[in-house]
C-alpha cells in the first residue's frame, strides 16, 4: 500500500482561556485553563451541501426545522431532556435536516455541545457502535492513536466537569463504552465488572449518566444519531436511560433513521418525551424551487414539471435529475432512483469507477489511505489533483474536514444509494479481496469496532481473523446486556472454524447468556462442549461452574451436580480465579441446602471461607460471596438470624465497594429474607421491593425474592397485590418453561387461595407445586407443610397429620429445617391436637416455643419483640403454647 498523505491541516493556534470562551461552539478547542489550542471550525456533516458546484438550497423543510429548533429551545430554557426521531426512506432528506439544524445552532454561536454517532451497514448491532463513536468524538479521539493517548484524552475530557471523587470511575467505564479500555490492575471496580457482564453494563451506564449530567450542567448537549436503523441496542438503552435520569437537564437527542428502525427497536424511547417526524416527500412547490435554484429561473416550465413529476418528492432523485439536465442528458430520464444511480456511475470514466468500487468496500465513509491500500500504490490516479478530488467536484463524494485517522483524508459518499450502486459493480473476486485488505487497513490504523472488523474479515474469507473479532463483538454485546446480539455474534464466530482457545471463549459467552436467560438445555449444551477442553481449576473452567451446576439442578441431574461441586471443592484454583470460585462455591452451597444435603452445604461454605479469607482485604467480591454464603447458611440452618442479617449487610458493603451490581442485589435479597425472618417486616418489604427492578436476572434468588414478597403481601392482607405478582411470576415461569419458577409461583398461589378460603383450589395448586419442586427437597417440604395446613383447614385431619409428620421427619433427618421449619412444626402440632393427641401436641408446641425463645435471647431487644410478635407462625406458636399448657394444667 502507498504511504498515507501527510496531514494537511494547519497546526493548532495557541490561545488563552478568555479567547476560547469567546469563540463559542463553532470552533474546536482543546486543552484546559491558559493552555488552549484552536484547531479550526467544527464540521458535523462532513462537507458543504452543494448542487452543481454551488450551495444547495434547503427547501420544503421549514416546518420540520422549526420543530427541531422549538424542541431544542425548550430543552435549553426549561431545561428538559427531549428526543426527536426523524424517519424517512433513503434519499428523502434526513441527513440534510440534521445538517441544516446543526449548522443553524452553530451559526447562532450559543454554548452547545454537538456529539454525533453514525450507524453503518457493516456494523449493525455492534454494541455501543453509535454511542462509543459519539464519546470518542467528544473526547477528540482519533484512530491510529496510541492507547495511552486515547485514555489521556478521556481523562482530560471527564476532568472538565465531573466532580473530583468520581472522575476515575467515570473515565474508566466511559473508556469501556468508547472501546478505549483502561488497565484493571489498580481498580477493584474494573476487575469486578470484567468478571460479570451485568455489573459492567450497570457501571458503564452509571458512568455515562454521570458524565452527561456533568456536561449538561455546564452547557446544553445535542446528541445526533444518524442511520439509527443500523444502530445497536446498548446505545438505544443507554440513551433511554439518560432521557429518564436527566429529565430536567438541557439534553436533546436527534435520531435519523429509515422506517425499518421500528422493526429493530420496536419500543424506541416510547416511555420518554419523544417527538416523531415522519419526513414526507418534498412538496411540489419546494421541488420547483430547488429546480429553478439549481438550473436558473429561465428554465422552461415544461422541463421543470417533467423533473418534478419524475422525482415524485424524492430529494436525492430530484438532485440527480437536475444534474442529468445540467449535463445535457435530460432527454431520456431514468424511471427509478436505482436506475438513476446506475446511469450516473456508468457515465464516469474507468478510473473513477475503479476508485468508487474500492471506496464502497469500506461503507459510506472511507479514507484515501484505505483506497490506496486496496488499489496499490502504483495506480496512476494517486496524484495531487486526483480522481478523489474530481469526484468531490462532481458531487459524488464529500471531503470531510476532520478525519478519524490523523494524517489521512476522510471522504464520504454523498448518499448511501451511490455507495450501494458502486458496491454492486464489484466482482465477487474483487469483493473478497477488497474486504480482506480493508480489514487489514482498519486494524492497522486502530479501528476498534469488532463487529465491523469481523464482517470485513468474514466477507474477505479470512475466517480465523473473523472468528476472533466475533468473540470480541460477542463479549462487547454481553457487557451491553444485548443477549440476542451476543448469541448471534458468538454463533457466527463458531461457524468460522476458530482455534480451540477462541472456540472455548465463544462457548463460554453462549453458556453464560443462556444460563442467565434460564435456557438450561442450551446452556448445558455449550458448557459441556467447553468443559471437555478446559483445565480444572483454571479461570475459564471455574467460570463455567455456576451455570453448569444451576443447569444440572434445573434439569434434575443431581448426580452431575454433586460431582461438579465436589470437583470444585477439591481442585487447586488458579490465583486469578478466587472471586469467581467463591461465587461458584456459594451457588453450590445454596443448592446443596435446598437439596437437603446440609453436610455438603457446610463443606462448601467452609471451602468458600478457605478461598476468600486470604484475599478478602484486596478482593471485595470474594469477601462478599463468603458473607452471602454465611447469611443464607444462618437462615437455612435455623441459626442466628441477627448474624445472618449482619453478614448480608457486610456482603452488600463489599459488593458496593467493588461496584459489583449483581452481588449487591443478591445481598439485598439476603437482607430482606433475614429481616423478614426477624420480623422487621417494613425493612424486609422495602429491601425486597428495591430488588424487583432487577427482574429475573438473579437466577434462583429472583424467585426466592418474589416468593418472600408475595408471602408478606398475603400476611398483611394485600391480596390483590399478591395475586398480581403471583400471576406475573407464574406467567414468566410458563414462558421460560422453568419448573423452579413455576413451583414457587404455584406455592405462592396455594397460600393466597388458602387465605381467601378456596381450599379446594389451594390444595390443587399446592399439589402442583410439590410436583414441580420434587428436585429440591427443602423447598418441596415447605410446600408440603402448606398442603398439610390446607387439609387441616378442610377438616381432613388424618391426611394433614400424615403429611406434616413426613415433613418434620425430613427436617430431623437433614438436621436443618430451612426457613419454613417453624411453620411446619406448628402445623404438625395443630394436626396432632386436632387428631386428639393432645399430649403429643403440647410436647411439640412446647419444644418449638422454647427454641423460639432461645433464639430470641440472642437478638437485640427491638428484634426480639418483632421476631416473637410479628412473624405469624412464631406468634401463633407462643399463643398455642400458653393456651394448651394452661388447659393441660
Buried (B, 14 or more C-beta within 10 A) or exposed (E): BBEBBEEEBEEBEEBEBEEBEEBBBBBBBBBEEEEBBBBBEBBBBBBBBBBBEEEBBBBBBEEBBEBBBEBBEBBBEEBBBBBBBBBBBBBBBBBBBBBBBBBEBBEEEBEBBBBBBBBBBBBBBBBBBBBBBBBBBBBBBBBBBEBEEBBBBBBBBBEEBBEEEBBBBBBBBBBBBBBBBBEBEEBBBBBBBBBBBBBBBBBBBBBBBBBBBBBBEEBBBBBBBBBBBBBBBBBBBBBBBBBBBBBEBBBBBBBBBBEEBBEBBEEBBEEBBBEEBEBBBBBBEBBBBBBBBBBEEEBEEEEBBBBBEBBEBBBBBBBBBBBBBBEEBBEEBBEEBBEBBBBBBEBBEEBBBBBBBBBBBBBBBBBBBBBBBBBEEEBEBBEEEBBBBBBBEBBBBBBBBBBBBBBBBBBBBBBBBBBBBBBBBBEEEBBBBBBBBBBBBBBBBBBBBBBBBBBBBBBBEBBEBBBBBBBBBBBBBBBBBBBEBBBBBBBBBBBBEBEEEBBBBBBBBBBBBBBBBBBBEBBBBBBBBBBEEBEBBBBBBBBBBBBBBBBBBBBEBBEBBBEBBBEBBEBEBBEEBBBBBBBBBBBBBBBBBBBBBBEBBBBBBBBBBBBBEEBBEEBBBBBBBBBBBBBBBBBBBBBBBBBBBBBBBBBBBBBBBBBBBBBBBBBBBBBBBBBBBBBBBEBBBBBBEBBEEBEBBBBBBBBBBBBBBBBBBBBEEBBEBBBEBBEEBBEBBEEBEBBBBBBBBBBBBBBBBBBBEBBEBBBBBBBBBBBBBEBBBBBBBBBBBBBBBBBBBBEBBEBBBEBBBBBBEBBEEBEBBBBBBBBBBBBBBBBBBBBEBBEBBBBBBBBBBEBBBEBBEBBEEEBBEBBBEBBBBBBBBBEBBEEBEEEEE
